[in-house]
């Protein structure tokens, strides 16, 4: 059910409505988005996203069109995300396109937007000992 009926973009409107508050709570920087649907929310909803974001099938297709080196760099960048991140339930559960989402699943899930999106604080490593505060909506 996670990959078909549950997360097909129905909560993107709710996410868009919350995005400005999320950006403000993130110190004015756009948060990372892990979205595993068809549309690219940055393009369709004009939501500014952090560079290391999974922007659905369309966003991945665009990254692939930039060449293998840029695509690999983009995939590797998910391992460096330390900020609070918004993840769709399907992205967090299915490891889309071979991207390992375990560190987001095992991090704290402090809040929820609609039925499909979770705010997540990825596992912290010894190189980043600061304890980020969760967003409060």
NUBA-191602 format. One record per residue: residue number from 0; residue in three letters; x, z, y of N, C-alpha, C, O, CB in turn. Coordinates in Angstrom, 3 decimals, padded with zeros to 6 digits. Glycine has a CB too. Layout:
REM NUBA-191602
{NUM, ALA, {X, Z, Y}, {X, Z, Y}, {X, Z, Y}, {X, Z, Y}, {X, Z, Y}} ...
This chain:
REM NUBA-191602
{0, UNK, {000.815, 000.000, -001.188}, {000.000, 000.000, 000.000}, {000.866, 000.000, 001.263}, {000.463, -000.568, 002.278}, {-000.931, 001.199, -000.008}} {1, UNK, {002.021, 000.612, 001.221}, {002.858, 000.704, 002.405}, {003.248, -000.671, 002.915}, {003.349, -000.866, 004.126}, {004.098, 001.520, 002.111}} {2, UNK, {003.469, -001.626, 002.029}, {003.952, -002.927, 002.474}, {002.847, -003.947, 002.727}, {003.151, -005.100, 003.032}, {004.896, -003.472, 001.466}} {3, UNK, {001.586, -003.569, 002.612}, {000.556, -004.578, 002.823}, {-000.527, -004.115, 003.786}, {-000.577, -004.590, 004.920}, {-000.067, -004.956, 001.507}} {4, UNK, {-001.377, -003.219, 003.374}, {-002.549, -002.879, 004.174}, {-002.295, -001.831, 005.250}, {-002.988, -001.821, 006.268}, {-003.628, -002.399, 003.280}} {5, UNK, {-001.340, -000.971, 005.054}, {-001.213, 000.178, 005.930}, {-000.533, -000.133, 007.253}, {-000.940, 000.404, 008.283}, {-000.464, 001.248, 005.233}} {6, UNK, {000.470, -000.967, 007.261}, {001.269, -001.187, 008.466}, {001.356, -002.681, 008.752}, {002.338, -003.330, 008.391}, {002.688, -000.576, 008.312}} {7, UNK, {000.341, -003.219, 009.391}, {000.357, -004.634, 009.741}, {000.313, -004.848, 011.252}, {000.006, -005.942, 011.727}, {-000.812, -005.345, 009.085}} {8, UNK, {000.624, -003.786, 011.998}, {000.711, -003.919, 013.451}, {-000.454, -003.312, 014.205}, {-000.506, -003.411, 015.431}, {000.816, -005.347, 013.810}} {9, UNK, {-001.391, -002.685, 013.507}, {-002.579, -002.161, 014.169}, {-002.263, -001.038, 015.161}, {-003.072, -000.769, 016.049}, {-003.555, -001.663, 013.136}} {10, UNK, {-001.124, -000.387, 015.033}, {-000.780, 000.693, 015.959}, {000.213, 000.269, 017.035}, {000.717, 001.119, 017.770}, {-000.215, 001.857, 015.192}} {11, UNK, {000.503, -001.010, 017.142}, {001.414, -001.461, 018.198}, {000.839, -001.210, 019.586}, {001.595, -000.930, 020.516}, {001.723, -002.945, 018.029}} {12, UNK, {-000.486, -001.302, 019.751}, {-001.094, -001.004, 021.053}, {-000.859, 000.457, 021.434}, {-000.528, 000.754, 022.582}, {-002.608, -001.311, 021.028}} {13, UNK, {-001.031, 001.368, 020.475}, {-000.788, 002.791, 020.740}, {000.681, 003.028, 021.061}, {001.009, 003.825, 021.941}, {-001.216, 003.652, 019.533}} {14, UNK, {001.553, 002.345, 020.357}, {002.984, 002.475, 020.624}, {003.318, 001.959, 022.023}, {004.079, 002.588, 022.759}, {003.801, 001.712, 019.565}} {15, UNK, {002.750, 000.824, 022.380}, {002.988, 000.273, 023.716}, {002.521, 001.246, 024.793}, {003.197, 001.416, 025.807}, {002.273, -001.080, 023.877}} {16, UNK, {001.374, 001.883, 024.583}, {000.848, 002.827, 025.563}, {001.746, 004.055, 025.712}, {001.751, 004.688, 026.768}, {-000.557, 003.257, 025.169}} {17, UNK, {002.496, 004.395, 024.682}, {003.378, 005.569, 024.706}, {004.808, 005.230, 025.088}, {005.607, 006.133, 025.339}, {003.371, 006.242, 023.362}} {18, UNK, {005.147, 003.953, 025.136}, {006.549, 003.554, 025.261}, {007.195, 004.030, 026.554}, {008.349, 004.457, 026.529}, {006.660, 002.060, 025.172}} {19, UNK, {006.499, 003.974, 027.674}, {007.086, 004.430, 028.940}, {007.423, 005.914, 028.871}, {008.483, 006.326, 029.342}, {006.122, 004.159, 030.115}} {20, UNK, {006.531, 006.727, 028.287}, {006.803, 008.165, 028.142}, {007.974, 008.401, 027.190}, {008.786, 009.298, 027.416}, {005.546, 008.906, 027.629}} {21, UNK, {008.065, 007.610, 026.137}, {009.183, 007.734, 025.202}, {010.507, 007.393, 025.884}, {011.517, 008.064, 025.672}, {008.967, 006.823, 023.983}} {22, UNK, {010.489, 006.352, 026.699}, {011.693, 005.938, 027.424}, {012.112, 007.028, 028.409}, {013.297, 007.348, 028.507}, {011.452, 004.599, 028.169}} {23, UNK, {011.159, 007.598, 029.136}, {011.456, 008.684, 030.068}, {012.048, 009.884, 029.328}, {013.038, 010.468, 029.770}, {010.186, 009.102, 030.830}} {24, UNK, {011.434, 010.246, 028.199}, {011.909, 011.390, 027.410}, {013.278, 011.125, 026.803}, {013.987, 012.063, 026.438}, {010.911, 011.720, 026.304}} {25, UNK, {013.654, 009.862, 026.692}, {014.959, 009.491, 026.140}, {015.983, 009.310, 027.264}, {016.960, 008.578, 027.103}, {014.844, 008.193, 025.303}} {26, UNK, {015.763, 009.968, 028.386}, {016.705, 009.901, 029.505}, {016.684, 008.579, 030.228}, {017.671, 008.206, 030.862}, {018.084, 010.168, 029.023}} {27, UNK, {015.573, 007.857, 030.146}, {015.453, 006.570, 030.816}, {015.960, 005.390, 030.002}, {015.871, 004.246, 030.446}, {016.181, 006.617, 032.099}} {28, UNK, {016.490, 005.659, 028.820}, {016.977, 004.582, 027.951}, {015.878, 004.216, 026.963}, {015.217, 005.104, 026.424}, {018.282, 005.004, 027.198}} {29, UNK, {015.670, 002.917, 026.715}, {014.678, 002.543, 025.699}, {015.070, 003.094, 024.332}, {016.232, 002.989, 023.942}, {014.526, 001.011, 025.628}} {30, UNK, {014.125, 003.681, 023.598}, {014.426, 004.179, 022.257}, {014.684, 003.041, 021.272}, {014.395, 001.878, 021.551}, {013.282, 005.049, 021.754}} {31, UNK, {015.222, 003.397, 020.142}, {015.369, 002.460, 019.032}, {014.016, 002.331, 018.340}, {013.253, 003.294, 018.266}, {016.478, 002.932, 018.026}} {32, UNK, {013.730, 001.155, 017.842}, {012.500, 000.935, 017.091}, {012.852, 000.356, 015.728}, {013.626, -000.595, 015.626}, {011.532, -000.008, 017.862}} {33, UNK, {012.283, 000.931, 014.696}, {012.421, 000.412, 013.335}, {011.035, -000.029, 012.914}, {010.227, 000.782, 012.460}, {013.026, 001.489, 012.335}} {34, UNK, {010.760, -001.323, 013.065}, {009.431, -001.862, 012.786}, {009.553, -002.972, 011.753}, {010.316, -003.921, 011.930}, {008.756, -002.388, 014.085}} {35, UNK, {008.802, -002.843, 010.687}, {008.834, -003.836, 009.609}, {007.456, -004.485, 009.507}, {006.684, -004.207, 008.590}, {009.248, -003.182, 008.243}} {36, UNK, {007.178, -005.332, 010.446}, {005.957, -006.119, 010.461}, {006.343, -007.552, 010.801}, {007.520, -007.907, 010.732}, {004.912, -005.547, 011.482}} {37, UNK, {005.386, -008.365, 011.160}, {005.697, -009.761, 011.432}, {006.163, -009.984, 012.868}, {007.172, -010.652, 013.097}, {004.490, -010.620, 011.148}} {38, UNK, {005.435, -009.431, 013.831}, {005.702, -009.693, 015.243}, {006.929, -008.953, 015.751}, {007.304, -007.911, 015.213}, {004.504, -009.312, 016.072}} {39, UNK, {007.544, -009.490, 016.779}, {008.616, -008.817, 017.497}, {007.974, -008.083, 018.673}, {007.583, -008.725, 019.647}, {009.725, -009.835, 017.980}} {40, UNK, {007.853, -006.738, 018.609}, {007.170, -005.997, 019.673}, {007.823, -006.162, 021.039}, {007.139, -006.109, 022.061}, {007.121, -004.538, 019.322}} {41, UNK, {009.140, -006.361, 021.068}, {009.810, -006.550, 022.355}, {009.326, -007.827, 023.019}, {009.129, -007.857, 024.234}, {011.337, -006.591, 022.174}} {42, UNK, {009.134, -008.868, 022.247}, {008.664, -010.146, 022.785}, {007.160, -010.120, 023.060}, {006.715, -010.507, 024.141}, {008.997, -011.282, 021.813}} {43, UNK, {006.385, -009.665, 022.084}, {004.921, -009.734, 022.199}, {004.345, -008.735, 023.203}, {003.370, -009.040, 023.890}, {004.294, -009.494, 020.846}} {44, UNK, {004.939, -007.550, 023.292}, {004.401, -006.495, 024.151}, {005.283, -006.202, 025.356}, {004.958, -005.335, 026.168}, {004.213, -005.235, 023.352}} {45, UNK, {006.390, -006.914, 025.479}, {007.329, -006.724, 026.592}, {007.817, -005.276, 026.656}, {007.983, -004.714, 027.738}, {006.667, -007.118, 027.928}} {46, UNK, {008.044, -004.682, 025.481}, {008.564, -003.324, 025.391}, {010.081, -003.395, 025.315}, {010.610, -003.963, 024.360}, {007.975, -002.572, 024.158}} {47, UNK, {010.803, -002.840, 026.288}, {012.265, -002.851, 026.178}, {012.695, -001.950, 025.027}, {012.214, -000.825, 024.898}, {012.928, -002.391, 027.507}} {48, UNK, {013.600, -002.446, 024.195}, {014.066, -001.706, 023.027}, {015.579, -001.552, 023.075}, {016.280, -002.383, 023.652}, {013.639, -002.411, 021.727}} {49, UNK, {016.074, -000.481, 022.464}, {017.518, -000.321, 022.317}, {018.054, -001.480, 021.474}, {017.337, -002.034, 020.640}, {017.871, 001.059, 021.664}} {50, UNK, {019.299, -001.834, 021.696}, {019.895, -002.983, 021.008}, {019.780, -002.884, 019.489}, {019.426, -003.860, 018.828}, {021.352, -003.117, 021.396}} {51, UNK, {020.076, -001.717, 018.937}, {019.990, -001.537, 017.478}, {018.553, -001.209, 017.107}, {018.222, -000.056, 016.828}, {020.958, -000.408, 016.984}} {52, UNK, {017.711, -002.216, 017.107}, {016.304, -002.048, 016.746}, {015.920, -003.094, 015.726}, {016.394, -004.229, 015.773}, {015.394, -002.142, 017.986}} {53, UNK, {015.058, -002.706, 014.806}, {014.487, -003.634, 013.835}, {013.173, -004.112, 014.425}, {012.217, -003.346, 014.536}, {014.283, -002.964, 012.414}} {54, UNK, {013.131, -005.374, 014.800}, {012.010, -005.925, 015.562}, {011.126, -006.804, 014.699}, {010.702, -007.878, 015.126}, {012.519, -006.719, 016.752}} {55, UNK, {010.850, -006.353, 013.496}, {009.970, -007.105, 012.617}, {010.625, -008.366, 012.075}, {011.803, -008.631, 012.310}, {008.709, -007.463, 013.344}} {56, UNK, {009.834, -009.128, 011.348}, {010.315, -010.353, 010.726}, {010.819, -011.344, 011.776}, {011.870, -011.960, 011.598}, {009.208, -010.989, 009.887}} {57, UNK, {010.062, -011.498, 012.880}, {010.465, -012.453, 013.914}, {011.795, -012.057, 014.552}, {012.641, -012.914, 014.809}, {009.380, -012.558, 014.991}} {58, UNK, {011.981, -010.766, 014.808}, {013.230, -010.298, 015.397}, {014.415, -010.507, 014.470}, {015.500, -010.883, 014.912}, {013.118, -008.838, 015.758}} {59, UNK, {014.201, -010.260, 013.170}, {015.274, -010.484, 012.195}, {015.607, -011.971, 012.109}, {016.780, -012.339, 012.031}, {014.870, -009.943, 010.802}} {60, UNK, {014.601, -012.815, 012.121}, {014.829, -014.258, 012.058}, {015.671, -014.719, 013.239}, {016.556, -015.560, 013.084}, {013.494, -015.016, 012.029}} {61, UNK, {015.399, -014.172, 014.417}, {016.180, -014.515, 015.598}, {017.631, -014.077, 015.417}, {018.551, -014.820, 015.758}, {015.574, -013.865, 016.856}} {62, UNK, {017.843, -012.852, 014.873}, {019.208, -012.378, 014.637}, {019.935, -013.273, 013.638}, {021.113, -013.579, 013.827}, {019.190, -010.929, 014.131}} {63, UNK, {019.253, -013.693, 012.583}, {019.864, -014.592, 011.601}, {020.301, -015.904, 012.241}, {021.327, -016.470, 011.865}, {018.889, -014.872, 010.458}} {64, UNK, {019.526, -016.385, 013.203}, {019.846, -017.659, 013.849}, {021.114, -017.582, 014.694}, {021.660, -018.615, 015.082}, {018.685, -018.104, 014.715}} {65, UNK, {021.592, -016.365, 014.984}, {022.801, -016.199, 015.787}, {024.079, -016.276, 014.961}, {025.177, -016.248, 015.517}, {022.753, -014.881, 016.512}} {66, UNK, {023.948, -016.373, 013.648}, {025.120, -016.500, 012.778}, {025.355, -015.242, 011.956}, {024.896, -014.152, 012.299}, {026.357, -016.812, 013.605}} {67, UNK, {026.084, -015.425, 010.860}, {026.310, -014.337, 009.913}, {027.066, -013.157, 010.502}, {026.732, -012.010, 010.204}, {027.055, -014.852, 008.731}} {68, UNK, {028.080, -013.407, 011.336}, {028.860, -012.305, 011.906}, {027.996, -011.420, 012.800}, {028.049, -010.194, 012.700}, {030.050, -012.851, 012.705}} {69, UNK, {027.200, -012.039, 013.674}, {026.332, -011.253, 014.556}, {025.248, -010.537, 013.761}, {024.870, -009.416, 014.100}, {025.692, -012.154, 015.621}} {70, UNK, {024.750, -011.170, 012.714}, {023.726, -010.543, 011.876}, {024.310, -009.316, 011.174}, {023.675, -008.262, 011.146}, {023.171, -011.554, 010.836}} {71, UNK, {025.504, -009.440, 010.610}, {026.137, -008.316, 009.919}, {026.412, -007.176, 010.890}, {026.200, -006.014, 010.546}, {027.443, -008.764, 009.241}} {72, UNK, {026.877, -007.482, 012.086}, {027.120, -006.451, 013.100}, {025.823, -005.722, 013.431}, {025.809, -004.499, 013.571}, {027.727, -007.073, 014.380}} {73, UNK, {024.733, -006.478, 013.554}, {023.423, -005.883, 013.848}, {022.988, -004.968, 012.706}, {022.546, -003.848, 012.961}, {022.362, -006.986, 014.085}} {74, UNK, {023.100, -005.413, 011.458}, {022.708, -004.587, 010.314}, {023.562, -003.320, 010.271}, {023.038, -002.228, 010.048}, {022.849, -005.382, 008.987}} {75, UNK, {024.865, -003.459, 010.482}, {025.759, -002.299, 010.469}, {025.443, -001.307, 011.585}, {025.700, -000.112, 011.443}, {027.200, -002.757, 010.588}} {76, UNK, {024.888, -001.797, 012.696}, {024.617, -000.922, 013.849}, {023.579, 000.150, 013.539}, {023.526, 001.165, 014.235}, {024.145, -001.750, 015.030}} {77, UNK, {022.751, -000.047, 012.510}, {021.739, 000.962, 012.182}, {022.388, 002.249, 011.683}, {021.798, 003.324, 011.799}, {020.767, 000.422, 011.126}} {78, UNK, {023.572, 002.152, 011.140}, {024.290, 003.335, 010.692}, {024.860, 004.164, 011.822}, {025.289, 005.296, 011.599}, {025.386, 002.937, 009.781}} {79, UNK, {024.873, 003.621, 013.045}, {025.443, 004.340, 014.182}, {024.385, 004.962, 015.088}, {024.739, 005.656, 016.041}, {026.307, 003.411, 014.988}} {80, UNK, {023.117, 004.740, 014.827}, {022.058, 005.278, 015.678}, {022.066, 006.795, 015.588}, {022.005, 007.355, 014.494}, {020.672, 004.712, 015.270}} {81, UNK, {022.140, 007.459, 016.726}, {022.127, 008.919, 016.790}, {020.942, 009.435, 017.614}, {020.620, 010.622, 017.558}, {023.443, 009.433, 017.384}} {82, UNK, {020.302, 008.559, 018.370}, {019.223, 008.959, 019.260}, {017.898, 009.052, 018.513}, {017.748, 008.552, 017.398}, {019.103, 007.980, 020.420}} {83, UNK, {016.962, 009.697, 019.154}, {015.613, 009.743, 018.619}, {015.099, 008.314, 018.498}, {015.305, 007.490, 019.389}, {014.675, 010.606, 019.517}} {84, UNK, {014.440, 008.037, 017.405}, {014.045, 006.682, 017.030}, {012.585, 006.663, 016.627}, {012.082, 007.632, 016.058}, {014.924, 006.148, 015.887}} {85, UNK, {011.903, 005.570, 016.916}, {010.526, 005.382, 016.464}, {010.574, 004.464, 015.256}, {011.105, 003.356, 015.334}, {009.609, 004.790, 017.603}} {86, UNK, {010.019, 004.923, 014.134}, {010.044, 004.134, 012.910}, {008.656, 003.930, 012.347}, {007.856, 004.865, 012.291}, {010.922, 004.794, 011.877}} {87, UNK, {008.368, 002.708, 011.930}, {007.090, 002.468, 011.250}, {007.211, 002.974, 009.818}, {008.297, 002.981, 009.239}, {006.701, 000.943, 011.277}} {88, UNK, {006.102, 003.391, 009.265}, {006.114, 003.960, 007.927}, {006.682, 002.975, 006.906}, {007.388, 003.382, 005.982}, {004.706, 004.380, 007.523}} {89, UNK, {006.385, 001.695, 007.061}, {006.897, 000.728, 006.092}, {008.405, 000.545, 006.234}, {009.095, 000.396, 005.225}, {006.189, -000.616, 006.259}} {90, UNK, {008.937, 000.550, 007.458}, {010.386, 000.430, 007.635}, {011.094, 001.645, 007.044}, {012.139, 001.511, 006.407}, {010.743, 000.277, 009.129}} {91, UNK, {010.533, 002.812, 007.255}, {011.173, 004.026, 006.763}, {011.135, 004.125, 005.242}, {012.030, 004.716, 004.639}, {010.510, 005.240, 007.371}} {92, UNK, {010.110, 003.555, 004.618}, {009.953, 003.692, 003.171}, {010.550, 002.546, 002.358}, {010.958, 002.753, 001.215}, {008.509, 003.812, 002.846}} {93, UNK, {010.607, 001.351, 002.922}, {010.940, 000.174, 002.110}, {012.368, -000.349, 002.254}, {012.748, -001.270, 001.531}, {010.010, -000.916, 002.448}} {94, UNK, {013.168, 000.203, 003.157}, {014.522, -000.313, 003.383}, {014.510, -001.839, 003.550}, {015.142, -002.551, 002.770}, {015.449, 000.086, 002.213}} {95, UNK, {013.795, -002.340, 004.562}, {013.648, -003.792, 004.709}, {014.977, -004.510, 004.929}, {015.884, -003.989, 005.578}, {012.721, -004.096, 005.860}} {96, UNK, {015.068, -005.698, 004.382}, {016.210, -006.587, 004.548}, {017.514, -005.934, 004.091}, {018.593, -006.319, 004.540}, {016.327, -007.014, 006.000}} {97, UNK, {017.415, -004.944, 003.196}, {018.593, -004.274, 002.684}, {019.205, -003.242, 003.623}, {020.313, -002.763, 003.379}, {019.605, -005.279, 002.355}} {98, UNK, {018.498, -002.898, 004.690}, {018.994, -001.896, 005.632}, {018.628, -000.517, 005.089}, {017.454, -000.238, 004.850}, {018.399, -002.116, 007.073}} {99, UNK, {019.615, 000.337, 004.893}, {019.397, 001.673, 004.327}, {018.783, 002.591, 005.385}, {019.415, 002.889, 006.398}, {020.732, 002.272, 003.794}} {100, UNK, {017.558, 003.032, 005.145}, {016.843, 003.893, 006.094}, {016.853, 005.358, 005.663}, {016.137, 006.172, 006.246}, {015.404, 003.415, 006.252}} {101, UNK, {017.651, 005.708, 004.653}, {017.639, 007.078, 004.131}, {017.909, 008.121, 005.211}, {017.255, 009.164, 005.246}, {018.666, 007.218, 003.026}} {102, UNK, {018.858, 007.847, 006.082}, {019.182, 008.846, 007.110}, {018.036, 009.090, 008.076}, {017.963, 010.152, 008.695}, {020.402, 008.411, 007.885}} {103, UNK, {017.135, 008.116, 008.214}, {015.957, 008.318, 009.054}, {014.866, 009.055, 008.285}, {014.169, 009.903, 008.842}, {015.425, 006.973, 009.569}} {104, UNK, {014.724, 008.729, 007.000}, {013.740, 009.440, 006.163}, {014.103, 010.903, 006.009}, {013.223, 011.763, 005.996}, {013.634, 008.788, 004.783}} {105, UNK, {015.395, 011.197, 005.890}, {015.813, 012.575, 005.650}, {015.995, 013.361, 006.952}, {016.239, 014.567, 006.914}, {017.107, 012.589, 004.857}} {106, UNK, {015.878, 012.697, 008.090}, {015.941, 013.399, 009.367}, {014.616, 014.083, 009.661}, {013.687, 014.044, 008.855}, {016.304, 012.432, 010.500}} {107, UNK, {014.546, 014.704, 010.815}, {013.307, 015.379, 011.205}, {012.294, 014.359, 011.709}, {012.658, 013.395, 012.382}, {013.580, 016.447, 012.289}} {108, UNK, {011.027, 014.573, 011.383}, {009.924, 013.732, 011.860}, {009.038, 014.596, 012.762}, {008.025, 015.131, 012.310}, {009.094, 013.121, 010.654}} {109, UNK, {009.419, 014.733, 014.041}, {008.750, 015.705, 014.893}, {007.386, 015.297, 015.438}, {006.640, 016.164, 015.893}, {009.618, 016.012, 016.013}} {110, UNK, {007.035, 014.038, 015.412}, {005.772, 013.632, 016.025}, {005.334, 012.295, 015.451}, {006.108, 011.597, 014.796}, {005.905, 013.546, 017.564}} {111, UNK, {004.100, 011.959, 015.705}, {003.506, 010.746, 015.155}, {002.741, 010.003, 016.245}, {002.162, 010.617, 017.141}, {002.572, 011.082, 013.970}} {112, UNK, {002.747, 008.662, 016.157}, {001.973, 007.815, 017.074}, {001.052, 006.981, 016.215}, {001.516, 006.156, 015.428}, {002.902, 006.904, 017.982}} {113, UNK, {-000.243, 007.182, 016.351}, {-001.211, 006.468, 015.519}, {-001.013, 006.832, 014.056}, {-000.576, 007.939, 013.741}, {-001.082, 004.944, 015.713}} {114, UNK, {-001.330, 005.915, 013.176}, {-001.182, 006.141, 011.741}, {000.140, 005.648, 011.188}, {000.556, 006.079, 010.113}, {-002.298, 005.478, 011.007}} {115, UNK, {000.810, 004.754, 011.900}, {001.941, 004.029, 011.306}, {003.306, 004.350, 011.870}, {004.308, 004.007, 011.242}, {001.719, 002.599, 011.451}} {116, UNK, {003.401, 004.987, 013.017}, {004.700, 005.198, 013.647}, {005.047, 006.676, 013.699}, {004.203, 007.521, 014.000}, {004.715, 004.605, 015.054}} {117, UNK, {006.312, 006.971, 013.399}, {006.840, 008.331, 013.455}, {008.022, 008.362, 014.392}, {008.825, 007.430, 014.420}, {007.242, 008.836, 012.052}} {118, UNK, {008.135, 009.438, 015.166}, {009.361, 009.697, 015.897}, {010.294, 010.359, 014.909}, {009.888, 011.288, 014.210}, {009.120, 010.589, 017.180}} {119, UNK, {011.507, 009.917, 014.833}, {012.447, 010.479, 013.874}, {013.768, 010.795, 014.544}, {014.250, 010.039, 015.387}, {012.664, 009.521, 012.709}} {120, UNK, {014.337, 011.904, 014.166}, {015.670, 012.282, 014.603}, {016.563, 012.097, 013.394}, {016.494, 012.896, 012.460}, {015.726, 013.763, 015.164}} {121, UNK, {017.414, 011.054, 013.377}, {018.228, 010.786, 012.190}, {019.146, 011.949, 011.875}, {019.478, 012.760, 012.740}, {019.048, 009.519, 012.381}} {122, UNK, {019.553, 012.012, 010.601}, {020.524, 013.031, 010.199}, {021.683, 013.036, 011.172}, {022.165, 011.979, 011.580}, {021.027, 012.785, 008.760}} {123, UNK, {022.125, 014.205, 011.538}, {023.277, 014.328, 012.425}, {024.542, 014.412, 011.579}, {024.531, 014.977, 010.485}, {023.142, 015.575, 013.352}} {124, UNK, {025.615, 013.855, 012.088}, {026.888, 013.908, 011.381}, {027.814, 014.879, 012.099}, {027.506, 015.344, 013.196}, {027.533, 012.500, 011.282}} {125, UNK, {028.932, 015.177, 011.488}, {029.876, 016.111, 012.094}, {030.430, 015.583, 013.417}, {030.860, 016.364, 014.266}, {031.020, 016.396, 011.131}} {126, UNK, {030.420, 014.268, 013.593}, {030.933, 013.710, 014.851}, {029.929, 013.840, 015.985}, {030.286, 013.636, 017.145}, {031.304, 012.249, 014.664}} {127, UNK, {028.678, 014.175, 015.673}, {027.653, 014.339, 016.693}, {026.895, 015.625, 016.388}, {025.876, 015.605, 015.698}, {026.687, 013.104, 016.743}} {128, UNK, {027.397, 016.737, 016.903}, {026.825, 018.029, 016.548}, {025.728, 018.457, 017.505}, {025.044, 019.445, 017.237}, {027.901, 019.077, 016.513}} {129, UNK, {025.536, 017.754, 018.605}, {024.461, 018.111, 019.526}, {023.109, 017.973, 018.810}, {022.891, 017.025, 018.056}, {024.507, 017.214, 020.803}} {130, UNK, {022.227, 018.910, 019.051}, {020.917, 018.894, 018.415}, {019.921, 018.278, 019.388}, {019.453, 018.967, 020.294}, {020.475, 020.329, 017.987}} {131, UNK, {019.581, 016.994, 019.227}, {018.654, 016.367, 020.166}, {017.273, 016.986, 020.077}, {016.841, 017.423, 019.010}, {018.569, 014.873, 019.910}} {132, UNK, {016.593, 017.018, 021.193}, {015.249, 017.567, 021.235}, {014.229, 016.473, 020.922}, {014.379, 015.344, 021.389}, {014.964, 018.200, 022.612}} {133, UNK, {013.206, 016.786, 020.149}, {012.193, 015.767, 019.850}, {011.349, 015.462, 021.079}, {011.188, 016.292, 021.974}, {011.292, 016.226, 018.695}} {134, UNK, {010.820, 014.255, 021.092}, {009.889, 013.887, 022.153}, {008.623, 014.697, 022.011}, {008.181, 014.980, 020.898}, {009.574, 012.380, 022.122}} {135, UNK, {008.045, 015.066, 023.120}, {006.740, 015.712, 023.126}, {005.788, 014.765, 023.854}, {005.957, 014.494, 025.043}, {006.791, 017.143, 023.814}} {136, UNK, {004.800, 014.272, 023.140}, {003.829, 013.357, 023.755}, {002.635, 014.122, 024.252}, {001.706, 013.528, 024.801}, {003.385, 012.278, 022.766}} 
